[in-house]
Amino acid sequence: MLDEAERTHPGIEYTVILSAENSLLLPLHSTELRREIDGIDGYYRTHVYRDTEVFAVPEMIDWLVTAAPLLGRIPEAARATDYYGDLRTGEFGTTPPDPSELTGTHP
């Protein structure tokens, strides 16, 4: 999914968003994400996977993973696509899951 996002939107930085439990299963490549912002070199302390920040969300549905463009650094990111993955099936796409799947009312 991340490969597809980076291939389709070169130059756009993405973040990975998933449940806190599943974030523990994603390899930790670093705990520092180095970036230069406004000419100042620095880093964020975070879970880094493949030079990408990982957001662990405690109350997120456990089968959902999202790759979303990091907004605010470059204007083009606002037009980049979000990607949604289903960890149960391994499938992903650009269509968000049906809301009924997120509330547990899906048949």
N, C-alpha and C positions, 0 to 999 in steps of 0.2 A: 504494500500500500504506500509506504513512504517512497519507495523507488518510483512508483507511478506518479506520485505528487511532484517529486523533484524532476522527473523527466518531462512532465506536462507543463510545469511552471518553473523553468530554470531561473535561478537567481532569487527565488522566493524562499524564505526560511519558514519551515514548518515546525509545529510542536506536536507531540504525541500526548493524547489525553485518554486515560483509562482508569479503571478502578484501582484503589490503593492496593488491594490484594494482588491483582494482576501485574501491577507495576513492579512487584518484587520478583516476578518471573522474567522481566525484560532485562537483558544484560546491562550492567552498569559499566560503561566505558570510561567514565570520569565523573568527578563530583564538581568540576569547575568548567563552565561554559565560557570560554574567552571570547570577548567581543570588543570592538572599538566603537565607541559612541561619541559623536561630536568631537572626534580627534583624541579622545581619552581611552587608553587601553585599560581594560579591567576584566572582571569575570563575575559571573553569577554562580553562587553555590547551589547546585541542583543535581538531580539525577540526569545524567547525559547518556544518551544512546545515539551512536553514529553522528556526533556533532549536533544533536537535536535535543532540546529540552523536553523532559517528560513531566507531565502534570499528573499526579496521583490524586484522584478525587474520591474521598471516602464514601460518598453515597451514590456513586455511579453504578448503573446496571453492569453486572459482572461480565457479560458477554460482549459488550460494546467497546470498541476502540475507535478513536477519532484522530485524524491527522488534519490539523487546521493551520492556515497561514498565520504567521506571527504578524500582527497588525501594528502599525505605528512607526516601523523603521523605514519602509519605502512605500510610496503611494500605490504601486502596482499590486501589493499584497491584498488590498481591499477587493480586487477583482479575481483573486485566485480562488480555486475550488476547495471546499472541505471534502474530506473522504471519510467514509464510515465503514467500519469492518465488523463482522460478526465472528467472534472467536469460536463459536460453536461449529461453524461450517467452514471457516477460512475464507469466506467470500467478502468482497468489499466493492464499494461503488461510491457514487457522488449523491445518491438519494438517501436522505435521512431515514432511519427506521420508522415504521408506522407507529404513531403515538400509542396505539393500543398495546404494542409490544413492550413499551416502556412502563406501562402502568400495571401489567400483569393481567389485563383483561382480554388478551389475545386468545382466541379459541384453541 
